[in-house]
Amino acid sequence: MSNRTPHNGENDPFPCFYCCNHSLLVRKVTNVRMNKRIGYILLLLVCACAMISCDSAVETKSEPDVVFVTTPHKIVREMLKLAGVVKDDVVYDLGSGDGRIVIAAARDFGARGVGIDIDPKLVAESKENARKAMVSERVTFIEQDVSKADIRQATVVALYMLPAVNKQLLPKFFGELQPGTRVVSHRFEIGDWKPDMTLKAYDTTVYLSIIPADVHGDWRLAVSNDKETRHYGLTLRQKYQELEGALKDDNRSFSVAATRLQGREITISIVDTIGGQRFLMELEGLVNGDTLEGTALVTDARHPLPASYTWNGVRTAK
């Protein structure tokens, strides 16, 4: 029987070779597994960064907001007729597609036109269609996002967009278009801006809206005939082309029966009662910035009074 005790490596300066190898093997396997996990994590991070980069690229790329759907030619003609297009007009078509509205405006009404579309293929097709219609010298087609386009030269704007896009364009219309510019929309209204005219034809609807002049504020009016001039204070509150008014002189207030604003043309109807007799004074005129000017018609219960009246106004506060 041996006097040697079993070897456990605790007091041996040279531990068992097997034990050393086993320990190293475990460490190597553990390191390999950790390295693999770190590699997987790094790979996931790279993929995530790539996806974010792709998403950012997609967001910055200009794409059409709506799918191109043509307006039938018979509706195109009704749109241009409702807008009262003439040869002196410049017709802008936002989302011009194959160019048919701009081409029809030039070919059939003698106007000039500008079509704006974000799709380069449709812009190229529009130019070819204009060449075939022999109106290339009167029309221009631009590849651009309609929300970024400069439309200040337009006297007529045509569009066939979804309601959400129409609503987005509303501030642009009032920021860039001059009073009197006609905006004609196929099928959909433009936000909460009520149209001036509505046409139902061929199982669809066309809306005409006219950019109104800015008349909001306080005005000092002078109404004159060949004998005298009377002065009034007029206050107008405006939402698009809809007006609410109040009129007074130094002694009393008058009832504003009706108001109408279409482009730069304004009409104000005022009711007054003198000695039990009712009179109606109707002011018709034009807005030119901070001034108003026109003629007035005064009638009693049945007949216009023979005197001829003119009137003018100056805005004193907005």
C-alpha positions as CSV (number, residue, x, y, z in Angstrom):
1,M,0.0,0.0,0.0
2,S,1.4,3.3,-1.1
3,N,2.1,6.1,1.4
4,R,1.3,8.7,-1.4
5,T,-1.9,10.5,-0.9
6,P,-4.2,11.1,-3.8
7,H,-3.1,14.1,-6.0
8,N,-5.5,17.1,-5.8
9,G,-3.1,19.8,-7.0
10,E,-3.6,22.0,-4.0
11,N,0.0,21.6,-2.7
12,D,1.7,20.6,-5.9
13,P,3.8,23.3,-7.5
14,F,3.1,21.6,-10.9
15,P,-0.6,21.1,-11.3
16,C,-2.0,18.3,-13.3
17,F,-1.6,18.8,-17.1
18,Y,-5.1,17.7,-17.8
19,C,-6.5,20.1,-15.4
20,C,-4.6,23.0,-17.0
21,N,-5.7,22.0,-20.5
22,H,-9.3,21.7,-19.3
23,S,-9.3,25.1,-17.8
24,L,-7.8,26.7,-20.9
25,L,-10.3,24.9,-23.1
26,V,-13.2,26.3,-21.1
27,R,-11.8,29.8,-21.3
28,K,-11.3,29.5,-25.0
29,V,-14.8,28.3,-25.6
30,T,-16.2,31.1,-23.4
31,N,-14.2,33.7,-25.3
32,V,-15.4,32.3,-28.6
33,R,-19.0,32.5,-27.5
34,M,-18.5,36.1,-26.2
35,N,-16.8,37.1,-29.4
36,K,-19.7,35.7,-31.4
37,R,-22.2,37.5,-29.3
38,I,-20.3,40.8,-29.7
39,G,-20.2,40.2,-33.4
40,Y,-23.9,39.6,-33.6
41,I,-24.6,42.8,-31.6
42,L,-22.3,44.8,-33.9
43,L,-24.0,43.3,-37.0
44,L,-27.4,44.3,-35.6
45,L,-26.2,47.9,-34.9
46,V,-24.8,48.2,-38.5
47,C,-28.1,46.9,-39.9
48,A,-30.1,49.3,-37.8
49,C,-27.9,52.3,-38.9
50,A,-28.4,51.2,-42.5
51,M,-32.1,51.1,-42.1
52,I,-32.2,54.5,-40.5
53,S,-30.1,55.8,-43.3
54,C,-32.4,54.3,-45.9
55,D,-35.5,55.8,-44.2
56,S,-33.8,59.2,-44.1
57,A,-33.1,59.0,-47.8
58,V,-36.7,58.0,-48.5
59,E,-38.0,60.9,-46.5
60,T,-35.9,63.5,-48.3
61,K,-36.7,62.2,-51.7
62,S,-39.5,64.0,-53.5
63,E,-42.4,61.7,-54.4
64,P,-45.9,62.5,-55.7
65,D,-48.5,63.1,-53.0
66,V,-51.2,61.6,-55.1
67,V,-51.6,59.1,-57.8
68,F,-52.0,60.7,-61.3
69,V,-55.6,60.5,-62.5
70,T,-56.5,62.4,-65.6
71,T,-59.3,64.9,-65.8
72,P,-61.6,64.0,-68.8
73,H,-61.2,66.4,-71.7
74,K,-64.9,67.5,-71.4
75,I,-64.3,68.4,-67.8
76,V,-61.2,70.3,-68.7
77,R,-63.1,72.5,-71.0
78,E,-65.8,73.1,-68.4
79,M,-63.1,74.1,-65.8
80,L,-61.6,76.6,-68.2
81,K,-65.0,78.0,-69.2
82,L,-66.0,78.4,-65.5
83,A,-62.8,80.2,-64.8
84,G,-63.5,82.6,-67.7
85,V,-60.1,82.0,-69.3
86,V,-59.2,84.5,-72.1
87,K,-56.1,85.1,-74.2
88,D,-54.5,87.4,-71.6
89,D,-54.6,84.8,-68.9
90,V,-51.7,82.8,-67.5
91,V,-53.1,79.4,-66.5
92,Y,-51.1,77.3,-64.0
93,D,-52.0,73.7,-63.5
94,L,-50.7,72.2,-60.3
95,G,-50.1,68.5,-60.7
96,S,-50.3,68.9,-64.5
97,G,-50.0,65.2,-65.4
98,D,-50.0,64.8,-69.2
99,G,-50.5,68.6,-69.7
100,R,-54.0,68.5,-71.0
101,I,-55.4,71.5,-69.0
102,V,-52.5,73.8,-69.9
103,I,-52.5,72.6,-73.6
104,A,-56.3,73.2,-73.8
105,A,-56.0,76.7,-72.3
106,A,-53.4,77.6,-75.0
107,R,-55.1,75.8,-77.9
108,D,-58.7,76.6,-77.3
109,F,-58.6,79.9,-75.4
110,G,-55.4,81.5,-76.6
111,A,-53.9,81.7,-73.1
112,R,-50.4,81.0,-71.9
113,G,-49.9,78.2,-69.5
114,V,-47.5,76.6,-67.0
115,G,-47.8,73.0,-65.9
116,I,-46.0,71.8,-62.7
117,D,-45.6,68.2,-61.9
118,I,-43.1,66.2,-59.8
119,D,-43.0,63.2,-62.2
120,P,-40.3,63.7,-64.9
121,K,-41.9,61.2,-67.2
122,L,-45.2,63.1,-67.1
123,V,-43.3,66.4,-67.7
124,A,-41.6,64.8,-70.8
125,E,-45.0,63.5,-72.0
126,S,-46.6,66.9,-71.5
127,K,-43.9,68.6,-73.6
128,E,-44.4,66.1,-76.4
129,N,-48.2,66.5,-76.2
130,A,-47.7,70.3,-76.5
131,R,-45.5,69.8,-79.5
132,K,-48.2,67.7,-81.2
133,A,-50.8,70.3,-80.4
134,M,-48.5,73.0,-81.8
135,V,-48.7,75.2,-78.7
136,S,-45.1,74.6,-77.4
137,E,-44.3,78.3,-77.7
138,R,-47.2,79.2,-75.4
139,V,-46.8,76.7,-72.6
140,T,-44.1,75.6,-70.2
141,F,-43.8,72.5,-68.1
142,I,-41.7,72.3,-64.9
143,E,-40.6,69.3,-62.9
144,Q,-41.2,70.5,-59.3
145,D,-43.1,69.9,-56.1
146,V,-46.2,72.0,-56.4
147,S,-45.9,73.2,-52.8
148,K,-42.5,74.8,-53.6
149,A,-43.4,76.3,-57.0
150,D,-43.6,80.0,-57.6
151,I,-47.2,80.7,-58.7
152,R,-47.2,84.5,-58.4
153,Q,-47.6,85.1,-62.1
154,A,-50.8,83.0,-62.4
155,T,-54.2,84.6,-63.2
156,V,-55.9,81.2,-63.2
157,V,-54.9,78.1,-61.2
158,A,-56.3,74.7,-62.0
159,L,-55.9,71.6,-59.8
160,Y,-57.3,68.1,-59.3
161,M,-55.8,67.1,-55.9
162,L,-57.1,65.2,-52.9
163,P,-58.8,67.3,-50.2
164,A,-55.7,67.0,-47.8
165,V,-53.4,68.4,-50.5
166,N,-55.9,71.2,-51.4
167,K,-56.0,72.2,-47.8
168,Q,-52.2,72.3,-47.6
169,L,-52.0,74.6,-50.6
170,L,-54.6,77.1,-49.2
171,P,-52.0,79.3,-47.3
172,K,-49.9,79.3,-50.5
173,F,-52.8,80.6,-52.6
174,F,-53.5,83.5,-50.2
175,G,-49.8,84.2,-49.8
176,E,-48.8,84.3,-53.5
177,L,-51.8,85.0,-55.7
178,Q,-53.2,88.4,-56.4
179,P,-56.8,89.4,-55.7
180,G,-59.0,88.4,-58.6
181,T,-57.0,85.3,-59.4
182,R,-59.4,82.4,-60.2
183,V,-58.7,79.0,-58.6
184,V,-60.7,76.2,-60.3
185,S,-60.7,72.7,-58.7
186,H,-62.1,69.5,-60.0
187,R,-64.1,67.4,-57.6
188,F,-62.8,68.6,-54.3
189,E,-63.1,71.9,-52.4
190,I,-60.1,73.8,-51.0
191,G,-60.2,73.4,-47.2
192,D,-62.8,75.6,-45.5
193,W,-62.6,78.2,-48.3
194,K,-66.2,78.2,-49.7
195,P,-66.3,78.4,-53.5
196,D,-67.7,81.5,-55.3
197,M,-69.4,79.2,-57.9
198,T,-70.1,75.5,-58.2
199,L,-70.7,73.7,-61.4
200,K,-72.2,70.1,-61.6
201,A,-71.6,68.5,-65.0
202,Y,-70.9,65.0,-66.3
203,D,-71.4,63.3,-62.9
204,T,-68.8,65.5,-61.2
205,T,-68.4,68.9,-59.6
206,V,-66.1,71.8,-60.4
207,Y,-65.5,74.6,-57.9
208,L,-64.4,78.1,-58.7
209,S,-62.9,80.3,-56.0
210,I,-61.7,83.8,-56.5
211,I,-58.9,85.3,-54.3
212,P,-60.5,88.1,-52.4
213,A,-58.8,91.5,-51.7
214,D,-57.9,92.1,-48.1
215,V,-60.5,94.6,-46.7
216,H,-60.4,93.6,-43.0
217,G,-60.2,96.6,-40.6
218,D,-61.6,100.1,-40.1
219,W,-62.3,102.5,-42.9
220,R,-63.3,106.1,-43.2
221,L,-65.8,106.6,-46.0
222,A,-67.0,109.7,-47.9
223,V,-70.2,109.6,-49.9
224,S,-70.9,112.6,-52.2
225,N,-73.4,114.0,-54.6
226,D,-73.4,117.4,-56.3
227,K,-74.6,119.1,-53.2
228,E,-72.9,117.6,-50.2
229,T,-70.5,115.0,-48.8
230,R,-71.3,112.8,-45.8
231,H,-68.7,110.9,-43.8
232,Y,-69.0,107.5,-42.2
233,G,-67.0,105.0,-40.2
234,L,-67.0,101.4,-41.6
235,T,-65.7,98.4,-39.8
236,L,-65.3,95.1,-41.8
237,R,-64.5,91.7,-40.5
238,Q,-63.3,89.2,-43.1
239,K,-63.0,85.5,-43.5
240,Y,-62.0,84.7,-47.1
241,Q,-64.6,86.5,-49.3
242,E,-67.2,86.6,-46.5
243,L,-67.7,89.9,-44.7
244,E,-69.5,91.3,-41.7
245,G,-69.8,95.1,-41.5
246,A,-70.9,97.9,-39.2
247,L,-71.5,101.5,-40.4
248,K,-72.0,104.7,-38.3
249,D,-71.7,108.4,-38.6
250,D,-71.2,110.9,-35.8
251,N,-74.8,110.5,-34.6
252,R,-76.0,107.0,-35.1
253,S,-75.4,103.5,-36.5
254,F,-76.8,102.0,-39.7
255,S,-77.8,98.5,-40.6
256,V,-75.5,96.8,-43.1
257,A,-77.9,94.6,-45.0
258,A,-75.5,92.7,-47.1
259,T,-71.9,92.6,-48.3
260,R,-70.2,91.0,-51.3
261,L,-66.5,90.6,-52.1
262,Q,-65.3,89.0,-55.3
263,G,-61.7,89.6,-56.1
264,R,-61.2,93.4,-55.9
265,E,-64.9,94.1,-56.4
266,I,-66.9,95.0,-53.3
267,T,-70.6,95.7,-52.7
268,I,-72.0,97.1,-49.4
269,S,-75.7,97.5,-48.9
270,I,-76.9,99.9,-46.2
271,V,-80.4,100.3,-44.9
272,D,-81.7,103.6,-43.4
273,T,-85.1,104.9,-42.3
274,I,-85.9,108.6,-42.4
275,G,-89.3,109.9,-41.3
276,G,-90.7,106.4,-41.5
277,Q,-89.5,105.9,-45.0
278,R,-87.0,103.2,-45.8
279,F,-84.0,103.9,-48.0
280,L,-81.3,101.5,-49.4
281,M,-77.9,102.8,-50.2
282,E,-75.8,100.4,-52.3
283,L,-72.0,101.1,-52.5
284,E,-70.2,99.4,-55.4
285,G,-66.5,99.8,-55.9
286,L,-63.0,98.5,-56.3
287,V,-60.4,97.7,-53.6
288,N,-56.9,99.0,-54.3
289,G,-54.7,98.2,-51.3
290,D,-55.8,100.6,-48.5
291,T,-58.3,102.6,-50.6
292,L,-61.8,102.0,-51.9
293,E,-63.6,103.9,-54.7
294,G,-66.8,103.5,-56.6
295,T,-70.4,104.7,-57.2
296,A,-73.4,104.6,-55.0
297,L,-77.1,104.1,-55.8
298,V,-79.8,105.3,-53.3
299,T,-83.3,104.1,-53.6
300,D,-86.5,104.6,-51.6
301,A,-89.1,101.9,-51.3
302,R,-89.6,101.6,-55.0
303,H,-87.4,103.9,-57.1
304,P,-83.8,105.1,-57.4
305,L,-83.3,108.7,-56.3
306,P,-82.2,110.9,-59.2
307,A,-79.0,112.2,-57.6
308,S,-75.7,110.7,-58.7
309,Y,-73.4,109.5,-55.9
310,T,-69.7,108.6,-55.7
311,W,-67.8,107.3,-52.7
312,N,-64.3,106.5,-51.5
313,G,-62.7,105.1,-48.5
314,V,-59.3,105.0,-46.7
315,R,-58.3,102.3,-44.3
316,T,-57.4,103.7,-40.9
317,A,-56.6,100.5,-39.1
318,K,-56.3,96.7,-39.7
